[in-house]
């Protein structure tokens, strides 16, 4: 009888923790406080390997509005938002917006995903200090998906922990482009 009570208690605690994490991940969003944009240097200083094995410095996109999306193939909300991000990337490419996907996953998983979905922007392997860089710009829980939008000056103007829908993404990009 005690074993059954312990199992029920463990299941209840696990369910509560999972629910709390889901609520937190879906509710953490917003613009960085007006007048005090966060410094995007930790992201811009990253040099990561792309799915083709080439080193890519994120700083190569300095001067553009940058959408840095931290994700993984095993993350269901990440997989859901990738086709939307890809579509918006194509729509905004001519306006000086650059998307980059930083995959917290294996290179094989990222390649397979990219072959299936055909993401329209670079996918980089988020090894080493990538998650620390995401934490430095607002991902305090170091969870996925996490998106940071930097303006052309390299300042973080909006972050989102959890799935970012297409309408919110476009509004953020339009604000970033309008502020230039």
C-alpha positions as CSV (number, residue, x, y, z in Angstrom):
1,X,0.0,0.0,0.0
2,X,2.9,2.4,0.8
3,X,4.5,1.7,-2.5
4,X,1.3,2.7,-4.3
5,X,1.0,6.0,-2.3
6,X,4.7,6.8,-3.1
7,X,4.1,6.2,-6.8
8,X,1.0,8.4,-6.7
9,X,2.9,11.2,-4.9
10,X,5.9,10.9,-7.3
11,X,3.5,11.1,-10.3
12,X,1.7,14.1,-8.8
13,X,5.0,16.0,-8.2
14,X,6.2,15.2,-11.7
15,X,3.0,16.4,-13.2
16,X,3.0,19.6,-11.2
17,X,6.7,20.3,-12.1
18,X,6.0,19.6,-15.8
19,X,2.9,21.8,-15.8
20,X,4.8,24.6,-14.1
21,X,7.6,24.4,-16.7
22,X,5.1,24.4,-19.6
23,X,3.3,27.5,-18.2
24,X,6.6,29.3,-17.6
25,X,7.9,28.5,-21.1
26,X,4.7,29.7,-22.7
27,X,4.4,32.9,-20.7
28,X,8.0,34.2,-20.8
29,X,7.9,36.8,-23.6
30,X,8.3,40.4,-24.2
31,X,10.2,43.3,-25.3
32,X,13.3,44.3,-23.4
33,X,12.6,47.4,-21.4
34,X,12.4,50.5,-23.6
35,X,15.5,52.7,-23.3
36,X,17.7,49.9,-21.9
37,X,18.1,47.3,-24.6
38,X,20.3,44.4,-23.5
39,X,23.7,44.0,-25.1
40,X,23.6,41.3,-27.8
41,X,27.4,40.8,-27.7
42,X,27.3,37.3,-26.2
43,X,25.3,36.1,-29.2
44,X,27.4,38.1,-31.8
45,X,30.6,36.7,-30.3
46,X,29.6,33.1,-31.0
47,X,31.4,31.1,-33.6
48,X,29.7,27.8,-34.3
49,X,29.8,25.0,-36.9
50,X,27.0,24.9,-39.5
51,X,25.4,21.6,-40.7
52,X,28.0,21.5,-43.5
53,X,30.9,21.6,-41.0
54,X,32.0,25.2,-41.7
55,X,32.7,27.7,-38.9
56,X,30.3,30.5,-38.9
57,X,30.7,33.7,-36.8
58,X,27.3,35.2,-35.8
59,X,29.0,38.6,-36.0
60,X,28.9,38.2,-39.8
61,X,25.3,39.4,-39.6
62,X,26.0,42.5,-37.5
63,X,24.2,45.4,-39.0
64,X,21.1,43.4,-39.8
65,X,18.1,42.7,-37.6
66,X,19.0,39.3,-36.3
67,X,16.6,36.6,-35.1
68,X,18.5,34.0,-33.1
69,X,16.4,31.0,-32.4
70,X,17.7,28.3,-30.0
71,X,16.0,25.0,-30.6
72,X,16.3,21.2,-30.9
73,X,14.8,18.5,-33.0
74,X,13.5,16.7,-29.9
75,X,11.6,19.8,-28.8
76,X,8.0,19.7,-30.1
77,X,7.3,23.5,-29.9
78,X,10.6,24.1,-31.6
79,X,9.7,21.8,-34.5
80,X,6.3,23.6,-34.8
81,X,7.7,27.1,-35.1
82,X,10.5,26.2,-37.6
83,X,8.4,26.2,-40.7
84,X,6.9,29.5,-39.7
85,X,10.3,31.0,-39.0
86,X,11.5,29.8,-42.3
87,X,8.6,31.3,-44.2
88,X,9.0,34.7,-42.4
89,X,12.8,34.5,-43.0
90,X,12.1,34.4,-46.7
91,X,9.6,37.3,-46.5
92,X,12.0,39.6,-44.6
93,X,15.3,38.6,-46.2
94,X,15.2,41.6,-48.6
95,X,14.5,44.0,-45.7
96,X,17.8,43.4,-43.9
97,X,16.6,40.6,-41.5
98,X,18.7,37.5,-40.9
99,X,17.5,34.4,-39.1
100,X,19.9,31.9,-37.6
101,X,18.9,28.6,-35.9
102,X,21.1,27.5,-33.1
103,X,20.4,23.8,-32.6
104,X,21.1,22.3,-29.2
105,X,21.3,18.9,-30.8
106,X,23.6,16.6,-32.8
107,X,24.8,17.5,-36.3
108,X,23.1,14.4,-37.7
109,X,19.7,15.3,-36.2
110,X,20.0,18.8,-37.5
111,X,21.0,17.7,-41.0
112,X,18.1,15.2,-41.1
113,X,15.6,17.8,-39.9
114,X,16.9,20.3,-42.5
115,X,16.6,17.7,-45.3
116,X,13.0,17.1,-44.3
117,X,11.8,20.7,-43.7
118,X,14.3,22.7,-45.8
119,X,14.9,25.6,-43.4
120,X,15.6,28.8,-45.4
121,X,18.3,30.1,-43.0
122,X,21.6,28.9,-41.5
123,X,21.4,26.2,-38.9
124,X,24.4,26.2,-36.5
125,X,25.4,23.5,-33.9
126,X,24.9,25.1,-30.5
127,X,27.9,23.5,-28.7
128,X,30.1,25.0,-26.0
129,X,28.9,28.3,-24.8
130,X,25.8,28.7,-26.9
131,X,23.3,28.2,-24.1
132,X,25.3,30.5,-21.8
133,X,25.0,33.1,-24.5
134,X,21.3,32.6,-24.6
135,X,21.2,33.0,-20.8
136,X,23.2,36.2,-21.1
137,X,20.5,37.8,-23.3
138,X,17.5,36.7,-21.3
139,X,17.1,32.9,-21.3
140,X,17.3,32.6,-17.5
141,X,15.8,29.1,-17.5
142,X,18.1,28.0,-20.3
143,X,15.1,26.3,-21.9
144,X,13.9,25.8,-25.5
145,X,12.7,27.2,-27.7
146,X,14.2,30.6,-27.0
147,X,14.3,33.5,-29.5
148,X,16.2,36.7,-29.2
149,X,15.8,39.6,-31.7
150,X,18.6,42.0,-32.1
151,X,18.4,45.4,-33.8
152,X,20.9,46.6,-36.3
153,X,23.0,48.0,-33.5
154,X,23.3,44.6,-31.9
155,X,21.0,45.3,-29.0
156,X,18.4,42.7,-27.9
157,X,15.0,44.3,-28.4
158,X,12.8,41.3,-27.8
159,X,13.1,37.8,-26.3
160,X,10.6,34.9,-26.2
161,X,10.9,31.7,-24.2
162,X,8.5,29.2,-25.7
163,X,7.0,29.0,-29.1
164,X,6.7,32.3,-30.9
165,X,3.8,32.6,-33.3
166,X,4.2,34.1,-36.7
167,X,2.0,37.2,-36.0
168,X,4.1,38.1,-32.9
169,X,7.3,37.5,-34.8
170,X,6.2,39.8,-37.7
171,X,5.2,42.5,-35.3
172,X,8.5,42.4,-33.6
173,X,10.4,42.5,-36.9
174,X,8.3,45.4,-38.1
175,X,9.0,47.3,-34.9
176,X,12.8,46.6,-35.2
177,X,12.8,47.7,-38.8
178,X,10.7,50.8,-38.1
179,X,13.1,51.9,-35.4
180,X,16.1,52.1,-37.8
